[in-house]
Amino acid sequence: MDQSRAATLEVHFKLFGTDGVSLQSQELSKALRKRGWQVHPCASDVPDGAEGLRIAELSYQSEDALALRQRLFPSDGSAEPHAADELLAEVFNRARRIRTRVETYIDQHRIRQLHIRNIMSLPYNLPATVAFSQLIEERTDVHFLLQHHDLYWEGPNARTFHTPYASIADLIAGSTCPDRANTTHVLINPIAARALQERRGIQGIVIPDGFDFDRKVATLDEQVFRARLQTVSGDTSPITRDDLVVAMPARVAINKAIELAIQFVAGLETKRAELEDAPDGLGARRRKLTPAGKIVLLLPQGEDLQDNRDYFDRLVAYARALDVTLAYGGDIVVPDAKYTPGDADHFPFYSTYQTVDLVCYPPEHEGFGNQAIETVWARLPLAVLEYPVFKAFVRYHIPHFISLGDIAGLRRLHTFGGLHQLSDEVLERALPSAVRVLTDHGMEAQWVDENAAALRAFCGIDTVCEQYIQLYVVGLNRLG
């Protein structure tokens, strides 16, 4: 195509973190640039000196954004007299500033293609949603690919965006998921596509999250990394080379159900004798677990921790109650894009998979589930709660995994704020499978080889990137 048209503005609240949306944007941007596209990032966290447009007002985590969100969606559901008109005025005023900066930038750089992630379906920052809704309506010379990783009325999101103000609810309904001649809607799973069709009558296109299975990452000194981790419960002695490390590599958020990974690791302790007796060691790195050695659950991400501090504190209390050694790496692990080679104080996120023996990934709700994909790329065995999208979509492309059941089989604890819990029957099935794949190295090799081959064909970044380019070109051609 005409190279002057091969440019896109990549838009999200933030694009340079380790959350799933940021990582997906980074994957696609890299692949597009290899194919000659100009990709201009637009977010609240575009680094100093980088090409792109940094708009602080796009943040949903700034003090201003948090304060506005609390007023729009008060946790106690109470409405202030006459507040609706003031809130509407403030939202539109902030939206105008965002829109002006975006419009100026795209005109200066002759950009006619915007790829907007989640802003049009998850109003964490309602002024941003309104700003782009206005642009979509008025800039009919620009194509907008609207990618919905989440929908605000689905799962835990529904509670987050409940407002007592009818005018705010109407504004959200009218500005989210706009369906115009210059828009294309992309969903990352068929469940969300069906929900969008049923609620809004919009026919979306399903494209799975993409991953670069050939990506190169920095090699870590495993022992240095393990020794630098912060142990927040259990055995606080330094984590050594022969300790068995199970990772839950998602960010700390309530929908990730990390308490199930804690329960799983506590269950592995009951299998310690079998793990210690493994003649050829454990996992691909042949760990030699001793009676004094540890079975560790690692949480490597610190993304959005302050927004989920109460949940994290409950997780730590639960881990202490089960005497699970829980390690946290959020203070030392950074996004790969922000890592500077030679930085002795930090470690790039993707490289941390090198130090792990098994991944336990038990979210109750996910739009796709990037950590499952990353686990397969890292050639590690996977224990997974079959969350709805996994069960309906992803599992058909991962031949081998340890099942932790599905959300219908979960129970609730009466303590620790009602954390989720696996049934005894599910654990009794899962733990022997975990022991076997850790001790049977032929089985482990077969699992990781066959998983990688199947998943690459499904969501390798080359395949996914070409699908997006096709949508870009079709969308631009529709404009004339």
C-alpha positions as CSV (number, residue, x, y, z in Angstrom):
1,M,0.0,0.0,0.0
2,D,1.0,3.7,-0.3
3,Q,3.6,4.2,2.4
4,S,2.2,7.6,3.2
5,R,-0.9,5.8,4.5
6,A,1.0,3.1,6.5
7,A,1.0,4.9,9.8
8,T,-1.1,4.4,12.9
9,L,-1.6,6.0,16.2
10,E,-1.6,3.3,18.9
11,V,-3.8,4.5,21.8
12,H,-4.4,3.3,25.4
13,F,-4.4,4.7,28.9
14,K,-0.8,3.4,29.2
15,L,1.4,1.5,26.8
16,F,4.7,0.9,28.5
17,G,3.8,-1.3,31.5
18,T,3.7,-5.1,32.1
19,D,-0.1,-5.4,32.1
20,G,-1.5,-7.5,29.3
21,V,-2.8,-4.6,27.1
22,S,0.6,-2.8,27.2
23,L,2.4,-6.0,26.3
24,Q,0.1,-6.7,23.4
25,S,0.6,-3.2,22.1
26,Q,4.3,-3.6,22.3
27,E,4.1,-6.9,20.4
28,L,2.0,-5.6,17.6
29,S,3.9,-2.3,17.3
30,K,7.2,-4.2,16.9
31,A,5.7,-6.5,14.3
32,L,4.2,-3.6,12.3
33,R,7.5,-1.6,12.3
34,K,9.2,-4.7,10.8
35,R,6.7,-4.5,8.0
36,G,7.4,-0.8,7.3
37,W,4.6,0.8,9.3
38,Q,5.0,3.9,11.3
39,V,3.6,3.4,14.8
40,H,3.0,6.4,17.0
41,P,2.3,5.6,20.6
42,C,-0.3,7.8,22.4
43,A,-0.7,7.2,26.1
44,S,-0.1,8.7,29.5
45,D,3.3,7.0,29.9
46,V,5.1,7.6,26.6
47,P,8.8,8.0,27.8
48,D,10.7,11.3,27.6
49,G,12.4,11.6,24.2
50,A,10.4,8.8,22.6
51,E,8.4,9.4,19.4
52,G,4.7,9.7,20.0
53,L,2.2,11.7,22.0
54,R,2.2,11.7,25.8
55,I,-1.1,13.0,27.3
56,A,-1.1,12.9,31.0
57,E,-4.9,13.2,31.0
58,L,-5.2,9.8,29.5
59,S,-4.1,8.2,32.7
60,Y,-6.7,6.3,34.8
61,Q,-4.3,6.1,37.8
62,S,-3.4,9.7,38.4
63,E,-4.8,11.5,41.4
64,D,-7.1,13.5,39.2
65,A,-8.4,10.5,37.4
66,L,-8.9,8.5,40.6
67,A,-10.8,11.4,42.2
68,L,-13.1,11.9,39.2
69,R,-13.8,8.2,39.0
70,Q,-14.7,8.0,42.7
71,R,-17.2,10.8,42.1
72,L,-18.6,9.2,39.0
73,F,-18.8,5.8,40.5
74,P,-19.1,6.3,44.3
75,S,-18.4,3.0,46.1
76,D,-21.4,3.5,48.4
77,G,-23.7,4.3,45.5
78,S,-24.7,7.6,47.0
79,A,-25.5,10.6,44.8
80,E,-24.8,14.2,45.6
81,P,-27.5,16.8,44.9
82,H,-26.9,18.7,41.7
83,A,-23.6,16.8,41.1
84,A,-24.6,15.3,37.8
85,D,-24.4,18.6,35.9
86,E,-21.1,19.5,37.4
87,L,-19.7,16.0,36.6
88,L,-20.9,16.3,33.0
89,A,-19.3,19.7,32.6
90,E,-16.0,18.4,34.0
91,V,-16.0,15.3,31.8
92,F,-16.6,17.3,28.7
93,N,-14.0,19.9,29.6
94,R,-11.3,17.3,30.2
95,A,-12.4,15.5,27.0
96,R,-11.9,18.7,25.0
97,R,-8.3,19.0,26.1
98,I,-7.5,15.4,25.1
99,R,-9.3,15.6,21.8
100,T,-7.5,18.8,20.8
101,R,-4.1,17.3,21.4
102,V,-4.9,14.1,19.5
103,E,-6.4,16.0,16.6
104,T,-3.5,18.3,16.3
105,Y,-1.0,15.4,16.4
106,I,-2.7,13.3,13.8
107,D,-3.0,16.2,11.4
108,Q,0.6,17.2,11.9
109,H,1.7,13.6,11.1
110,R,-0.9,12.9,8.5
111,I,-2.2,9.9,10.4
112,R,-5.5,8.4,9.2
113,Q,-5.5,5.2,11.2
114,L,-6.1,5.0,15.0
115,H,-5.9,1.7,16.9
116,I,-7.6,2.4,20.2
117,R,-7.4,-0.2,23.0
118,N,-10.0,-0.5,25.7
119,I,-10.7,3.2,26.0
120,M,-13.9,2.8,24.0
121,S,-15.2,-0.2,26.1
122,L,-13.8,0.4,29.6
123,P,-14.5,3.9,30.9
124,Y,-11.8,4.0,33.6
125,N,-11.2,7.5,32.2
126,L,-14.5,8.7,31.0
127,P,-13.2,12.0,29.5
128,A,-10.9,9.9,27.3
129,T,-13.8,7.8,26.1
130,V,-15.9,10.9,25.3
131,A,-13.0,12.6,23.5
132,F,-12.4,9.7,21.1
133,S,-16.2,9.2,20.7
134,Q,-16.4,12.8,19.5
135,L,-13.4,12.3,17.2
136,I,-15.0,9.1,15.7
137,E,-18.2,11.0,15.0
138,E,-16.6,14.1,13.4
139,R,-13.4,12.8,11.8
140,T,-14.9,10.7,9.0
141,D,-11.6,11.0,7.1
142,V,-9.9,8.8,9.8
143,H,-10.4,5.0,10.4
144,F,-10.7,3.9,14.0
145,L,-9.9,0.3,14.9
146,L,-11.5,-0.2,18.3
147,Q,-10.0,-3.1,20.1
148,H,-12.0,-4.3,23.2
149,H,-9.8,-6.4,25.5
150,D,-12.6,-6.0,28.1
151,L,-16.3,-4.8,28.1
152,Y,-17.5,-2.6,31.0
153,W,-20.6,-4.6,31.6
154,E,-18.8,-8.0,31.8
155,G,-17.6,-9.8,34.9
156,P,-16.1,-7.8,37.8
157,N,-16.2,-4.7,35.6
158,A,-19.9,-4.3,36.0
159,R,-19.6,-3.4,39.7
160,T,-16.8,-1.0,39.0
161,F,-18.8,1.2,36.7
162,H,-22.1,1.4,38.5
163,T,-23.2,5.1,38.8
164,P,-26.2,6.6,40.6
165,Y,-26.4,9.4,38.0
166,A,-28.7,8.6,35.1
167,S,-27.0,11.2,32.9
168,I,-23.6,9.7,33.4
169,A,-24.9,6.2,32.7
170,D,-26.5,7.6,29.5
171,L,-23.2,9.2,28.5
172,I,-21.3,5.9,29.0
173,A,-23.8,4.0,27.0
174,G,-23.7,6.6,24.2
175,S,-19.9,7.0,24.0
176,T,-18.7,3.5,24.4
177,C,-18.4,1.1,21.5
178,P,-19.5,3.6,18.8
179,D,-20.6,1.9,15.6
180,R,-19.9,4.2,12.6
181,A,-18.8,3.8,9.0
182,N,-15.3,4.7,10.0
183,T,-15.0,2.1,12.8
184,T,-13.9,-1.5,13.0
185,H,-14.5,-3.5,16.2
186,V,-12.1,-6.2,17.3
187,L,-12.6,-8.6,20.2
188,I,-10.0,-11.0,21.6
189,N,-12.4,-13.9,22.2
190,P,-15.7,-15.1,20.9
191,I,-17.5,-14.7,24.2
192,A,-16.9,-10.9,24.1
193,A,-17.9,-10.8,20.4
194,R,-21.2,-12.5,21.2
195,A,-21.8,-10.1,24.1
196,L,-21.1,-7.1,21.9
197,Q,-23.5,-8.4,19.3
198,E,-26.2,-9.1,21.9
199,R,-26.0,-5.9,23.8
200,R,-25.2,-3.4,21.0
201,G,-26.0,-5.2,17.8
202,I,-22.4,-4.8,16.6
203,Q,-20.7,-7.4,14.5
204,G,-17.1,-7.6,15.8
205,I,-14.1,-9.5,14.4
206,V,-12.3,-11.9,16.7
207,I,-8.5,-11.8,16.7
208,P,-6.6,-13.5,19.5
209,D,-3.8,-11.8,21.4
210,G,-0.5,-12.2,19.5
211,F,2.9,-13.3,20.7
212,D,6.3,-13.3,19.3
213,F,7.5,-16.9,19.8
214,D,10.9,-16.0,18.4
215,R,11.5,-13.1,20.8
216,K,15.0,-12.8,22.2
217,V,15.3,-11.8,25.9
218,A,18.2,-11.0,28.2
219,T,19.7,-13.9,30.0
220,L,19.4,-13.6,33.8
221,D,21.7,-14.8,36.5
222,E,19.1,-17.0,38.2
223,Q,20.7,-17.0,41.6
224,V,21.1,-13.3,41.7
225,F,17.5,-12.8,40.7
226,R,16.2,-15.3,43.2
227,A,18.3,-13.9,46.0
228,R,16.9,-10.4,45.3
229,L,13.3,-11.4,45.7
230,Q,11.3,-10.1,48.6
231,T,9.8,-12.9,50.7
232,V,6.5,-11.7,52.3
233,S,5.4,-14.9,54.0
234,G,6.8,-18.3,55.0
235,D,10.5,-19.2,55.0
236,T,12.4,-15.9,54.6
237,S,15.8,-17.4,53.9
238,P,17.2,-16.6,50.5
239,I,15.7,-18.5,47.6
240,T,18.3,-20.8,46.2
241,R,19.0,-22.6,43.0
242,D,17.4,-25.9,44.1
243,D,14.2,-24.4,45.5
244,L,11.2,-25.2,43.4
245,V,9.6,-22.0,42.1
246,V,6.0,-21.8,40.9
247,A,5.1,-18.5,39.3
248,M,1.8,-16.6,39.0
249,P,3.1,-14.0,36.6
250,A,0.0,-11.8,36.2
251,R,-0.4,-8.5,37.9
252,V,-2.0,-8.5,41.4
253,A,-5.7,-7.9,40.8
254,I,-8.9,-9.4,42.2
255,N,-9.9,-11.2,39.0
256,K,-6.6,-13.1,38.9
257,A,-7.7,-15.3,41.9
258,I,-4.1,-15.6,43.1
259,E,-5.3,-17.2,46.2
260,L,-5.9,-20.4,44.2
261,A,-2.2,-20.4,43.3
262,I,-1.4,-20.1,47.0
263,Q,-3.7,-23.1,47.7
264,F,-2.0,-25.0,44.9
265,V,1.5,-24.5,46.3
266,A,0.3,-25.4,49.7
267,G,-0.9,-28.6,48.1
268,L,2.5,-29.3,46.6
269,E,3.9,-29.3,50.1
270,T,1.8,-32.4,50.8
271,K,3.7,-34.1,47.9
272,R,7.1,-33.1,49.2
273,A,8.3,-36.6,49.7
274,E,7.7,-37.5,46.0
275,L,9.3,-34.3,44.9
276,E,12.4,-34.8,47.0
277,D,12.8,-38.4,45.8
278,A,12.9,-37.5,42.1
279,P,16.0,-39.3,40.9
280,D,16.7,-36.9,38.1
281,G,15.6,-33.7,39.8
282,L,12.6,-31.5,39.2
283,G,11.6,-29.7,36.0
284,A,13.8,-28.8,33.1
285,R,16.5,-27.4,35.3
286,R,16.6,-30.5,37.5
287,R,16.1,-28.9,40.9
288,K,17.3,-31.0,43.8
289,L,14.7,-30.3,46.4
290,T,15.9,-31.2,49.9
291,P,14.1,-31.5,53.2
292,A,15.4,-28.0,54.0
293,G,14.5,-26.6,50.6
294,K,11.5,-24.5,49.7
295,I,8.5,-24.6,47.4
296,V,8.0,-21.0,46.5
297,L,5.1,-19.1,44.9
298,L,6.5,-16.1,43.0
299,L,4.5,-13.0,42.1
300,P,6.9,-11.2,39.8
301,Q,4.7,-8.2,38.8
302,G,4.1,-5.0,40.7
303,E,1.9,-3.4,38.0
304,D,-1.1,-1.5,39.6
305,L,-0.3,-2.9,43.1
306,Q,-1.4,0.3,44.9
307,D,-4.8,0.0,43.3
308,N,-5.1,-3.5,44.7
309,R,-3.3,-3.2,48.0
310,D,-6.2,-4.5,50.1
311,Y,-6.3,-7.7,48.0
312,F,-2.5,-8.1,48.2
313,D,-2.6,-7.8,52.0
314,R,-5.3,-10.5,52.1
315,L,-3.2,-12.8,49.9
316,V,-0.2,-12.4,52.2
317,A,-2.3,-13.2,55.3
318,Y,-3.7,-16.2,53.5
319,A,-0.2,-17.4,52.5
320,R,1.0,-17.0,56.1
321,A,-2.0,-19.0,57.4
322,L,-1.1,-21.9,55.0
323,D,2.6,-21.5,55.7
324,V,3.3,-20.9,52.0
325,T,6.6,-19.1,51.1
326,L,5.3,-16.2,49.0
327,A,7.9,-14.1,47.1
328,Y,7.3,-10.8,45.4
329,G,9.3,-9.3,42.6
330,G,7.4,-6.1,41.8
331,D,10.1,-3.8,43.1
332,I,12.8,-5.2,40.9
333,V,11.0,-6.5,37.8
334,V,10.4,-3.9,35.0
335,P,8.8,-4.0,31.5
336,D,11.3,-5.2,28.9
337,A,10.8,-2.0,27.0
338,K,11.9,0.0,30.1
339,Y,14.9,-2.2,31.0
340,T,18.4,-0.8,30.4
341,P,21.0,-3.5,29.8
342,G,23.5,-3.5,32.6
343,D,21.0,-2.2,35.2
344,A,22.0,-4.3,38.2
345,D,19.0,-3.2,40.2
346,H,16.2,-4.4,37.9
347,F,15.3,-7.4,35.8
348,P,13.2,-7.5,32.5
349,F,9.8,-9.2,32.9
350,Y,10.0,-11.8,30.1
351,S,13.4,-12.9,31.3
352,T,12.1,-13.9,34.7
353,Y,10.4,-16.9,33.2
354,Q,14.0,-18.4,33.0
355,T,14.0,-18.8,36.8
356,V,10.7,-20.6,37.1
357,D,9.8,-24.3,37.1
358,L,6.0,-24.3,36.7
359,V,3.3,-21.6,36.2
360,C,0.1,-21.6,38.1
361,Y,-2.4,-19.3,36.3
362,P,-5.9,-19.4,38.0
363,P,-7.8,-16.2,37.0
364,E,-11.6,-16.3,37.4
365,H,-12.1,-13.8,34.5
366,E,-9.8,-12.9,31.6
367,G,-10.3,-11.4,28.2
368,F,-7.7,-13.8,26.8
369,G,-5.0,-14.7,29.2
370,N,-1.5,-13.6,28.1
371,Q,0.3,-15.4,30.9
372,A,-0.9,-18.8,29.5
373,I,0.6,-17.9,26.2
374,E,3.8,-16.6,27.8
375,T,4.1,-19.9,29.7
376,V,3.9,-21.9,26.5
377,W,6.5,-19.6,24.9
378,A,8.8,-20.1,27.9
379,R,8.5,-23.9,27.5
380,L,7.1,-24.4,31.0
381,P,4.3,-26.7,32.2
382,L,1.0,-24.9,33.0
383,A,-1.5,-25.4,35.7
384,V,-4.6,-23.3,34.9
385,L,-8.1,-22.6,36.2
386,E,-10.3,-23.0,33.1
387,Y,-11.7,-19.5,33.1
388,P,-14.5,-19.0,30.6
389,V,-12.4,-17.7,27.7
390,F,-9.8,-20.5,28.2
391,K,-12.5,-23.1,28.3
392,A,-14.3,-21.9,25.2
393,F,-11.4,-20.7,23.1
394,V,-7.8,-21.0,24.2
395,R,-7.7,-24.6,25.5
396,Y,-8.2,-26.0,22.0
397,H,-4.7,-24.7,21.1
398,I,-2.9,-25.8,24.3
399,P,-2.9,-29.7,24.1
400,H,-1.3,-30.2,27.6
401,F,-2.0,-28.5,30.9
402,I,-2.9,-29.3,34.5
403,S,-6.5,-28.4,35.0
404,L,-7.6,-26.7,38.2
405,G,-11.3,-27.1,37.2
406,D,-13.5,-24.2,36.2
407,I,-15.2,-21.3,38.0
408,A,-18.3,-23.3,38.5
409,G,-16.4,-25.5,40.9
410,L,-14.9,-22.8,43.0
411,R,-15.9,-22.3,46.6
412,R,-15.5,-19.3,48.9
413,L,-13.6,-19.0,52.2
414,H,-15.4,-17.5,55.1
415,T,-12.2,-15.8,56.2
416,F,-9.7,-13.5,54.4
417,G,-12.6,-11.5,52.8
418,G,-14.2,-14.4,51.0
419,L,-11.2,-15.5,48.8
420,H,-11.9,-18.2,46.3
421,Q,-10.9,-21.8,47.0
422,L,-10.5,-25.0,44.9
423,S,-12.4,-28.0,45.9
424,D,-10.5,-30.9,47.5
425,E,-11.5,-33.1,44.5
426,V,-9.9,-30.8,42.0
427,L,-6.7,-30.5,44.0
428,E,-6.5,-34.3,44.4
429,R,-6.5,-34.6,40.6
430,A,-4.2,-31.7,39.9
431,L,-1.4,-32.3,42.3
432,P,-0.4,-35.8,41.0
433,S,-0.3,-34.4,37.5
434,A,2.0,-31.6,38.6
435,V,4.3,-34.0,40.4
436,R,4.4,-36.2,37.3
437,V,5.3,-33.5,34.8
438,L,8.0,-32.1,37.2
439,T,9.6,-35.5,37.7
440,D,9.0,-37.2,34.2
441,H,11.3,-35.2,32.0
442,G,10.2,-37.0,28.8
443,M,6.6,-36.1,29.5
444,E,7.6,-32.5,30.2
445,A,9.5,-32.2,27.0
446,Q,6.5,-33.6,25.0
447,W,4.2,-31.2,26.7
448,V,6.2,-28.0,26.0
449,D,7.1,-29.0,22.4
450,E,3.5,-29.8,21.4
451,N,2.1,-26.8,23.2
452,A,4.5,-24.4,21.5
453,A,3.8,-25.8,18.0
454,A,0.0,-25.6,18.4
455,L,-0.1,-22.2,20.0
456,R,2.3,-20.6,17.5
457,A,0.0,-21.6,14.7
458,F,-3.0,-20.0,16.5
459,C,-1.6,-16.7,17.8
460,G,1.9,-16.2,16.6
461,I,2.5,-12.5,16.1
462,D,3.2,-12.9,12.4
463,T,-0.3,-14.3,11.8
464,V,-2.0,-11.8,14.1
465,C,-0.1,-8.8,12.6
466,E,-1.2,-9.7,9.1
467,Q,-4.8,-9.8,10.2
468,Y,-4.5,-6.3,11.7
469,I,-2.8,-4.9,8.6
470,Q,-5.7,-6.3,6.5
471,L,-8.2,-4.6,8.7
472,Y,-6.3,-1.3,8.5
473,V,-6.1,-1.4,4.8
474,V,-9.8,-2.3,4.3
475,G,-10.8,0.4,6.8
476,L,-8.7,3.1,5.1
477,N,-10.0,2.0,1.7
478,R,-13.6,2.5,2.9
479,L,-12.8,6.1,3.5
480,G,-11.8,6.7,-0.1
